[in-house]
Amino acid sequence: MAKYGMVIDLTKCVGCYNCFLTCRDEFAGNDYASFSAPQPMSGMNWIRLIEKERGQYPKVKVAYTPLTCMQCANPGCMKAAKDGAVYRKDGIVMIDPVKAKGQKQLVDACPYRVIEWNEDLELPQKCNLCAHMLAKGEKEPRCVENCPVNALVFGDLDDPNSEISKLVASGKTEVMHPEYGLGEQVHYIGLPRKFVAGTVVLGDIDEVAQEAAVTLTGNGETRSARTNGFGDFEFEGLADNQDYTVKVEVPGYQPQTRTARTLKDIYLGEIVLTK
C-alpha cells in the first residue's frame, strides 16, 4: 500500500497553465467508470492557478500558486459524506461517482473549496491524482508529467527513499493551512509571503551600486544579501505585520538604514549613499 502525495515548488512555477490544461484534457467529457464521472466541458478546474500581484511600481511581480485537492489524512468531505461516498485509496481521497450523487454538502465541507458541483450530473467532483492512470501502472498524474519546469513532485510519502519523502523530510515544505488540522498530503515550497526590496544608488556618480552589502534584521532573524547588476536587492518570505530594519553598506560611503513594516510587500525605493 502506498500513501500518495505531492509537493508543489512555487519557486519553479512560471504560471504556464500546463497543469490546468492537461487536467482538463484528461477529464473533460471522459468517463473513468468507478474512478470519476466526466468533468463538464466548461466551468470546472480540478487544479487551478491562483495569480497574485505583489509589490508596487517599479518592483512588481506575480506569484503563481496551483491549488488542488490536498488529499487530506482527515478530510472534512469524508466526515460529511453518507453511505461511504468518500473513501481513501493509497492515500488518495476518492469521491465515488455513484454513491456521491446528490450529496452537495461535500462542496461546503472542504475548507479549501476544491470540491466542485457538477450540476448536470448532480455530483461533487475533484482531483483524484489521476487514480485511473495509477491503477494501470502509470507513475505520475497528468499534471506532474506535463509540468515543463518540474514544479510538481509526486510520489509515495510512505517510501523514505522517494523524492517526495526526502523533500518533506528536508523541512523545506509546508502545507497551505496547517491551522485546519486536516493532515494535508499536498505540500508547498515557497508559499508567497511578504518581501522587502530596494535599489542602492551611489549619489556622487549617480550610478547604481553593484555588490553593495545589505543586511535585514527583525522578527528574531538576520539576513544578508548583495545588490545585483542593477543595484537591486530583495528579501523574500518575510513574516506578516512585522518590523524590519535594512542596512546598506558600501566601502567609502556612509551606511544608510531604512525601516519597514510588512503589512504589504515593500519597495523602499532608491537608497542613495553619499561619501
Secondary structure, 3 states (H helix, E strand, C coil): CCCEEEEEECCCCCCCCHHHHHHHHHHECCCCCCCCCCECCCCCCCEEEEEEEEEECCEEEEEEEEEECCCCCCCHHHHHCCCCCEEEECCEEEECCCCCCCCCHHHHHCCCCCCEEECCCCEEECCCCCHHHHHCCCCCCHHHHCCCCCCEEEEECCCCCCHHHHHHHCCCCECCCHHHCCCCCEEEECCCCEEEEEEEEECCCCEECCCCEEEEEECCEEEEEECCCCCEEEEEEECCCCEEEEEEECCCCCCEEEEEECCCCEEEEEEEECC
